[in-house]
Amino acid sequence: MGTAMIDEEMMAPLRHDEAMGLAETELARMVAQLEDLSPEDWGRPTVCELWDVRALASHVLGMAEAQASFRQFAHDYRAAGKRAVGKMIDAMTATQVAERSSLTPAAIIERLAAVAPKAVRARRRAPAPMRWAVRIKQDPPFDAERWRFGYLVDTIFTRDTWLHRLDISRATGEDMVLSAEHDGRLVADVVAEWARRHGQAFTLTLTDTAGGR
């Protein structure tokens, strides 16, 4: 398949309103993907070595519930702090998976479908001063950086869901639903950030639906 030239608008940093539209679409696609899984698919291993598909979906659910509710986020963070022996994010996701280990696939889907709009709404309503002023310490290899809360809200949370949708696609052998407008924009944003970090001239060609030059 050919490639499209990516214009400056596609390479520009995500705006908050645009980012929330991407978040809404991504969570909806995750729900649809989980609904299409066979009973056997839920037990398949993923590239996240400690998690099968069911555990991975539990993490996605847990993260969405934490985004929708500050009380849930605070609970996850405190619980992770008690068990953390390495990276905090690993302890937090392990907590999310463990606390949802008794859920059936149907329950995971039902809860994710219900909380997804609430998660996007909470992220959308995050005040601009908070998004810009609050900076959060990161685990290695980014421990020298302090990421803005808005970067997590607008970018990282959606990339996390997108990456895990890819993980499930690869684990089950089913094609990932892709579109240039959605997935192509997410990929372009990753490339643009990579370019801003290394600051060198380059030409990168990615093929297929979410690709470009």
N, C-alpha and C positions, 0 to 999 in steps of 0.2 A: 504494500500500500504506500502511496506517496506521502509526502509530508507537507505541512502548511508552514508558511512563514509566520513567526510569532511577532506581533506588533508590540509597540511600546506599552500599550494599555494592558496587554496580557502579562507583561513583565513588571508592571508597577506593583508595589506592595498592596496587599489586600486592604480595602476599606472596610470599616466595621459592618456597614449594612450589607455589602457584598459577601463578607465572610459569614454572616449569619444565614444568608441564603444558601451558601455552600454547605453549612453545617446542617441545615434542615434537610437538604437533598441527601446528604451523606448518611444521616441517621435513618432516613426513610429507605434508602437502598440497603442498608444493613438489615433492617427489619424484613424487607422483602427477600433478601438472600437467606436469612434464617428460616423463613416460612417455607422455602423451597427445598430445604435439606431433607434427606431421607433419615429414618431412624438410625441407620448404620453410620451416616455421615457424622453424627454428633460425637462418636467415639474415635474418630480418626485423629492421628497425631498431626501436629502442626510444626512449623519451623520454630515456634516458641517452645523449646524442648520440654518444659515442665507442664505444658497445657495441651490437652486435646481440644477439639472444636468446642465442646460444651464448656470447658473451663475458659476458653478464650472469649466465648460469648458472654459468660458470666462477668468477666472483667469489663467488657464493653458496657454491659448493663450497669455494673457498679460505678463506672466512671460517669455515665450519664446521670445516675441518681445523685452522685456527688456534685455534679454541675447544677442540678436542679434544686438542691437543698444545701444551704451552708451548714446546717446541723449535721447532715450526712457526711459532708466533706470533713467537718471537724472531727466527727467520730472516726472516719477512716484514717485521718492523719494521726490522731491520738493512739489508735490501735496499732498503726504501723510503727509508731515510735517505741512501743513496748516490745516489738519483735524485731526491730531493725538491727541487723548485724553487718549490713553492707549499705547498698544504696537505698535511700528512703523510698524512691519510686517503686523499687522492687518489693519492698515490704508493704507498701500501700496496695499495690495490685494483688499481692498474695493474700492480703486481708480481704479484698473484694471478692476474690475467687472462693476463698475458704468459707466466707459467710453466706455464699449462695450455692454451696455444694449440694444442698438437698433439693434445689429447684429442678423441676422437670424441664425438658426443652420447651414444652408448651407454655409453662409459667415464665420462662426467660423471655420468650417472644412477647407474651402478653404484657409483661412489665416494661419491656423496652419500648413497645409501641405506645404505651401509656405515658411513659416519662420523657420520651424524646422531645415532644413539643414543649414540655416544661423546661427541659434542659436548655433548649435554644432560646426560649423566652427569658430565662434567667441570665443567660450570656448576653442576649441583646440588650437587656436593661442595665447591665453593668455600667456605672457612671464613668464618663470620660476621664475625670480626674483620677479615679481609681485605676482605670486601665493604663494610664500614662505614668502615674506617680509611684504606684506600688511595684516594687521589684522583689523577685523571689530567688533565693539561693538555689543553685542547681547541683546535681550529683556529677561526679566525673563522667566524661571528660570535659564537661562544661562548668566545672566548679569555680573557674576564674570569672564567670559571668554572672550577672544578676538579670534575669529575664523579666521584662515588664509583664504585669498581670494580663494586659491586653494582648500580648503575644500568645499567651496560653489560650485565652478566650477565643481569639480570632483565628489562630493558626494551628497551634499544637494539638488541641483537642480534636479538631477535625482531621488532621493528618493521622492521628492515632487510630481513629475509626476506619479511615481509608486504608491504612496499612493492614489492619486486621481483617478487613473485607478481602483484601488481596490474599492474606494468609489462608483464609477459609476457602477461597477459590482454588488455591493451589493444593490444599489438603484434600479437597473433594473432587478435584479434576473438572469442575464446572467453570465455564467461562465467566469472567467478571463483567458485570454490566458497566459499560464505559460510554462516555460521550465527550466530545471535544469541549463543549461549553462547561461541563462540570469537572471531569477528571483532567482534561487538558489544562484547565485553569489552575488546578491544584499542582500539577506537575510543573507548569510554568512558574508558579510561585516558589516551588522548591529550587528550581534552576536559578531563578533570579536571586534568591537568598544566597545560594552557593556562589554565584558570581560576585555579589557584593562582598562576601567574605574573602575570596581570594584575590579580587581586584585585578585580574589578568584578562587580556584579550583572549577570546576563544570562539570556536564554532562547534556547536553541539547539535547533532541530528538524531532525533528519536522518531521511530516509525510508529505506525498504526494510529488508532483513533485518538489517543491522548498525547500523541507526539507532536513534533514540529521541528523547526530549524531556527 
